[in-house]
Amino acid sequence: MRCGRSVIDLPRRRAARPRTRACRRGRAPPLRVPCTAAPRPSMCLRGDPVPTRLSSATLSKLAISLRSSFWFLPACIVLASIVLALGLVALDHRLGSAPGEYWPWMFAVGADGARELMATVAGSMVTVAGVVFSITIVALAQTSTQYTSRVLRNFMRDRGNQVVLGVFLGVFAYCLCVMRTITGSDGDAEGFVPLVAATAGLLLALVAVAFLVFFIHHVAASIQSGAITHGIAVDTLDTIDTVFPDALVGEETPLDRDAGGGLHWYPVHATHMGYVERVQYQALLEFAREHDVVVRMECHLGDFAGPDLAVASIGAQRPPDAQAMRRLAGLFAIDSYRTIEQDVAFGIRQLVDVALKALSPAINDTTTAATSLDYLSLILRRLAGRHIEPRPMRDGDILRVLPAGPGFERLLGLTFDQILENAHGNTTMLLQMLRAIAQARRVTGSPRRRRLLDHKREMVAEVARRTASCSDARQRIEAQLAGDAHLAGG
């Protein structure tokens, strides 16, 4: 029998020779197994399976999804309630009837009474849980209609709503677990009544009543415009302190996107379509150091990405292998919605949407729009004093990563442009925008940012003069502009 070699055996020619000689001496040929080993990195194709190891971006995306989900925390509370029920029942097995003998006023309950108590509490808890869920859905629908659908995730991630739902479902599960352990009936010496667990169920029912009162108050307070805009502003300011922690000193140096001359740039496309939620910057640096390349981000946080759009580019002397490109693409967490954890622009986007909804003819609520603009002014002042332009990341003196960021000009336009287009003739909003620009101008020491703010003030002034509804409105606008000019000159 002749032992031939296939193409995949050629790189292992030396290892195959002993087997071939054995075949020639009449021995049984070795069993050939089809080669299913993973190809070398340089031979990987775009259609090869992605490694099963979870990337840091995938784990980050999972953490964000669990944080904003409406089921994870309630599920944890239900599991904790089941464990508590089993633990107290085990304690009752060890204590026996001692609690009823020493404290009859607290634990004196028979089998029928304990069973009826647990059934009543369980039935009431599942009913109230349905009411809580219905109230939550109504609040979400009203918020989406009155303000904007982009704030719905703020309600879903609200810990108060999640805890209340979890408490009611947890008490329900607790009562079911305890009720199934009750055996016998009143006067039955062989029966078992978990006295401690049954009493704990009664106490948990009273706690659930307190949570119901809290939930009604919490929902009534959380759907008010002031609470919604305040929550968005707090999250946005926290993100600013995390993403832009350094104060602005002097003038920013724009990032040179063409750095790394002499390299060939190879685009890395997104793995699927959606919005860039999060980027692992430290992982980008480690990737560039490991492969001795330069990574350049081609999109900002919050930008839309797709399989035909590049999220990054690799600067190298030779083409990178497909496996490395897939690994780099996996460092960008992409999903169907934006998140605020790293995306400052998304916080501004939500407040602007609330203002636009309030200014629409269907709502016509200038007070809510002015409230949103108050918080936008605060965010703009915080941004005006921070270093925003992304800095290149280096490994010693070697350039490794060229990040991408929105920049102050883009954030300034996002804050005012759409509101200005919808505030024609609204003197209250136009005056408030002029005051917000003047306050931000006093905070920043950057000449370039002051020029951008001055240009934006001229845009608002032009619209205000052209659309003023009466002479009194024109006088108020000119007085505001005169005061701003005086402060700028001073």
N, C-alpha and C positions, 0 to 999 in steps of 0.2 A: 504493500500500500504506500502510495506516495504522499508525502506531507508537503503541501504547498504553503506559500506565505501570502497573506492578504496585504493590502496597502497599509492597514493600521499596524501590521507587525513590523514594518520596515524600521521604525525608530528603535525597536528592541531586537535587532538582528543578532547581536551576540548572545542574548539570552535564549534565542530560539535554536541556535546551532546544536547544543547538546541533545535537545529533543529530536532534531532531524537525524542526527547520527544514530540515536536509539531506534528510530524508525527503520533505518537502513539495516540495523543488526537483527531486525525481525521482531523487536519488542512492540507491544501495543502502543499505538500512537496516543499522545496526550489528548484529553478532551478539550476541544476548543469552545470557549464561551464568547458570545458576541460582545464586542467592546462597547460598554455603556459608560465608561468613565467620562467625567466632565472634560471638555476640551480645554486646552491651554488658554490663558487669557488672551494671547495674541490671535487665537483662532476663533474667539467667541463672536457670534453673529448677533444681530439685533433681535432676532427671534428666540434666542436661547432663554431658558427659564431663569428667572431672577433668584438669587440665593435666598434661602428661607430665613436667614438671620434677620431679625427686625432691626431696622436702622433707627438712629436716634430721632430722626424726624417722625418716623412712624410711632414710636413710643410717645413723643411729645404730642402728636396729633391725637393719640388714644387718651392721653391724660386730659387734654382740652375737651374731648368729647364726653368723657366721664364727668368732668367738672360741670359741664353745661347740660348734661342729660337730666331728664325728669324721673328716671327710674333707678339710678345707681344707689344714691343715698337711701331712698325708701327700701330698696332690696337689702341693703346692709342692716338697716334697722329691723326688718322682718327676721333676718337670720339671727340677729342678736336676741330678739324676743323669743325665738324658738329655743336657742341655747339657754336663755334664762328660765324658760318653762321646764326644760329637762333637768336643769340643775336644781331648781326648787323642788321638783317632784322627787329627785334622788335624795334631797335633804329630808323630805317628809318620810321617805322610807326608813331613814336612819332614826329620825326622832319618834316615829310612831304617833301615838295619841298624846304624848307629853305636852305639846303646846295647848291642846284643849283642856287638859287637866290643870295647868298652871295659870293660863289666861283664858278662862272660858268666855269672858266678855268680848274677847277679840276673835277667838278661833272656834267658838261653839257653833258648828254647822254640820248638818248631816249630809249623807250622800245625795239625797234628792235635792236638798237645798243648794248644795255646791254645784250639782249638775245644772239646776235651773239658773243659778247665778251666772255660770260661765256661758250658757246658751244665750241668755239675755244680753250680756255684755258683747258677745261675739256678733249677734245679730244687729245690735245698735251700732257697733263700730263699722261694720261693712256698709251700713246705710249711710252713716255720716261720711265715710270715705268717698262714697259716690257723690254726696252733696259737695264735699270739698273739691272733688275733681270737676264737677259741673261749674262751680263758682270760678275755678281757675280758668276753665275754657272761656267763660263769658268775659272774664277780665282780659284774657289774651285777645279775644276778638275786638273788644272795645278799644284796647290800646292800639291794635293794628289799624283800626279805622280812624281813631282820633289823632294819633301821632304818626307812627311809621312802623312798618312791619319789621324793620331792622332792630327794634328794641325788644322784640319778643324773646330773644335768647337771654336778655337780662332777667326776664321773669322766670324763664325756665331754669336758669342757674341760681335763682334766689334761694338761699339756704332755708329761709323761713318756710316757703311753700313746700320744699322738699321734705323738711323735717316733719311738718304737720301731716302730710300725706303718709309718711313713713310711720309716724306714731299710731295713727288709726289702723293702718294695715298690720302693724306690729302687735297691737293689743288684740286684734282679731285672731292672728296666728297664735298668739300666746294662749288665748282662751280655748282654742281648738285643741292644742297640744295638752293642756291640763285636763280638759273635759274627757278626753279619751282614756285617761288613767283612772277615772273614778269608777269604781265597781261596787256592786251590791246596792242596797237601799237602806233607808233608815231602820235601825234596829238590827241590821245584819252584822253579826260579829265578824264574819269572814270578809266583809267588804273593805275597800281601801278608799279613804278620803284624804287627798293632799291638803291639809289644813293651811299650811303656810302658802302654798301655791295659789289656793283659792282666795285667800285674803289679799295676796299680792295682786291678783287679778282685779279685785274690787278697787284697790288703790290706783292701779293703772287706768281704770275707767275714769276715776276722778281726775287724774292727770290729763287724760284725753279731753275731758270737758274744758279744762283750763286752756289747752291748746286750741280748742275750737273758738273760744272767745278771742284768743290772740290772733288767730287766722283771720277772723272777720275784721278786726282792727287793722291788721297788716295789709290786707287786700285793699281796704278803703283808703289807706294812706299811700300805698305804692302806686296806684293808678292816677294819682294827681300829677299834674304837669311839673310842679316844682320838684317832687320826689324823683320823677323820671330823669329830668335834666340834671339834677344834682348827682344822681348815681352815675350817669354817663360821664360827667365832668370829673368825679372822683377817680373813676377807672382811667380816664385819659391822663390826668395829672400823675397818677402812679406810674403809668407807662412812660410818660416823659421823663420822670425821675430815674426810671430804669434804663431807658434807651439812650437818653441824652443827659447823663449825669454831670457833665463838665460845664462850668460857666464859660461864657464867651469872653475871650480876652483878645482885644484888638480886632482884626479882620480875619474872616475864614479864608482858607486857601482851597479853592475848588479842586476836586479830585481829578487827576489826569487820567482819563479813561483810556488813553492810548499808551500808557506806561507799559514797559516790557517790550520795547522795540526789538525787532529781529525774530520775534516768535510768530508762529503760525497759530491762528485762533480757530478752534474747532467747536462748533456749537453743541450744547447739551440740551436736548429737548425734554420737556416735562413728560412724566410717565402717564399722566391722565389730565383731563381738563378740570378747571376749577380756579379758585383764588389761592394765592400764596398766603398761608396762615402764619408760618413760622419758618425761620432759617436758623440752622445750627452753625453759627459763625466759627466757633472753636473747632467743630468738625471739618469745616471747609479748610481751615488752616492746617489741621492735621493731614487732611487729604492732599493738599498741595505740597506739604513737606514730604509726605511718604512717596509721592510720585514725581517729586522734583519738577513741578509745573507751577504756573500762575493761573489762578481761578478768578474770573471776572463775572460778577453778577450782571445779568442782562435785564432783570426785572426788579421792581420794588415790592416790598411787603404790601399785600392787598391788591396787586395787579392780577389780571386774569392770565392764566397760562393754559396751554393746550399741547397736545402731542406734536403739533406743527410749529410751536413757538419755543424759542430758546429761553431757558431760565438762567443759563450760565454759559460761559465759554472757557475752554481750557487752552491756555497758551503754552505750547510745547514745540520742541524741534521736530518731533515725529508724531504721527496720528496716535491718539490714545486708543486702547482697546475698548470694545463695547462694554465689557464688564465694569471697567473703571467709570465709564460714562454713566452707566445705570446706577452705580453706587453714588456718584456725585448728584445725580438727579434725585435720589432718595433722601438727600439732606434737605430738600425743600418740601415742607409739609403742605400739601395742596388738598383743598376740600371745596365743597359747594358753597361755603359761606366764609365771610371774613371774621376774624377774631381780633380782640383789642390787646392781647398780651404783648405783642411787639409792634402793632400797627397803630401809631398815633393818629394817622389820617382817618382811620375808621371811627375813632371817637369823635373827631371833628365832623365826619360825614353824618353820624347819627344826630348830633345837635343841629346841624344844618337841615337835615330832613325834617326834624320836629318843627323848626322855624318855617320851612317851606310849606309844610302841611297846615300850620296855623295861619299862614298868609293866603292860602288858597281861598277862592270865593265860597267853597262849600263850608269851610270852617270859620274863616274871618275872625281869628282870635289874635289880635295884635299883642295882648299881654303875654300869651305863651311864647310868641315869637321873640318878644323883648327879653323874656326870661332866658331863652336859649342863647340870645346874643350876649347877655350878661356873662354866662359861663364861657362862651366863645372868646369874649374879651379877656377873661382870666387866663384861659389856655394860651391865647396869643401873647399875653405878657410873659407867661412862663417860657414860651418858646423864644421870645425876642432876646432873652438873656442867656440862652443856652447855645452851646456849640452843636450844630445840627449836621453840617456837612460830613459825610462819612470819611473816615481816615483809612488809608491803606494798611493792611495787616502784613507784618514782616516777620521773618525768621532770622533774627539778628539784623544783618544788613541786606538780606535777600527779600525781594518783594514776593509775596505769596498770594494775597487775596486783594481784589479790588471790589469792595462792597458797593452797593447802590442804595441811595436814600432819597427821600422826597425833596429835601432842601427847603429853606425858609420861603422862597418865592412861591413854590407850589402849595405849601401849607397856607400861606397868606391868601392866595387865590381861592383855595378850597373854602376858606372861612367866609369870604365876603362876596364872591362873584355871583353865585346863584341867588343869594338873598337880595343882592342889589338889583338883579333883573326882575325880581318879584315884589320889590318895595317901591315901585314908582308911585309917587304921590303920597306915600306914607311918611309924613314928617317925623313921627315918633321913631320909626326904624332908621331913617336916614340920619337923624341927629345922634342916635345911639351909636351908629356905625362910625360917625365922625369922632365921637368921644372915645370909642374903643381904639381907633387908629392913633389918636393923640396920646392916649395912655401908653400904648405899646411903643410909641416913638420915644417917650421919656425914659423907658426902661433900657432900651438897647443903646450900646455905644458904637455900633457898627455903622459907618457912613453908608455902606451899600444897602443895609437894611433900612436905614432912614430914607434913602432915595426910593426904595420900593414902597415904603409906607406913604411917602409924599405923593407918589404916583397914584396909589390907591385912593388917597384922600381927594385928589383931583377928579378921579372917576366918580366918586360918590358926590362931590360938590357939583359936578356937571349934571348929574341926574337930578339932584335935589333942586337946583336952580331951574331946570327945564320943566320939572313936573310939580313944582310947588302949587298948591291949590288956592292960596290966597296970599295977600300981602303980609299978613302976620306970620305965616309960615316962612316966607322969604326973609323977613327980618330975623327970625330965630335962626335960620340957617346961616345968614351972613354974620350974625353975632358969634355963632359957634366957630365959623371959619376965621373970623378976626381974632378970636381968643386963641385958636390953634396956631395961627401965624405969629401971634405975639410970643407964645411959648416956644415956638420953633426958633424965632429970632433970638430969644433970650438964651 
